[in-house]
Amino acid sequence: MKSSQILGAAATLQELVETIAALRHPETGCPWDKEQTHLSLKRYLLEECYELVEAIDTGNPADICEELGDVLLQVLLHAQIAADAGQFDLGSVAASCNAKMIERHPHVFVTGQINLSEAELSAQWEKIKLASKPERQAESIFAGIPKEMPALAKALKTFKKITRKGLDLPPVLRSAELTASIVDEESLSQALLATVKKAQELKLDPEDILRRAIAKIQNNY
């Protein structure tokens, strides 16, 4: 990004920050915005993220731009709520994020070794993350996986954590019989749909079932 673009973006962002602050002003602000808390905004943040994902899937740049703005609005509201409480502000959020990105990308900002493989990058990321938070050394290998993450995404993240640590997956997941017919995206999508349809026939909730199955797997490590 050119310097002029950066300056323009910074100026526009400053205007937006001031707008959010005005909406939250205790005397002249909007009644709805003034009443919001981190907890009350949780569902809106999720909704905006899902709408952004939908816009990305459609591929319309105008829609993506608009939905990114809605997600940014949620970030700014949370930052302003914290600033109003004297906890932190948007500058703190940006500074923390910037420091983390530089720290966790030494191959870009320190060594210049940008030809690392995906596996090497993942291992490096985990090593730096643990070094920055040594208290996590004693935590479960699944620390950092959000409890409320959708079950399918949570399962994928769980398996990645297990694989990254060089551990074996449970025997049932190593069975070739279960996945013999799944060879590409189409067959996988059909298998997933068939599983959901079967859950419907059995009057079971596949989200809850998968969530419980993930919990059992995590408890065995």
Disulfide bonds with the S-S distance in Angstrom:
none
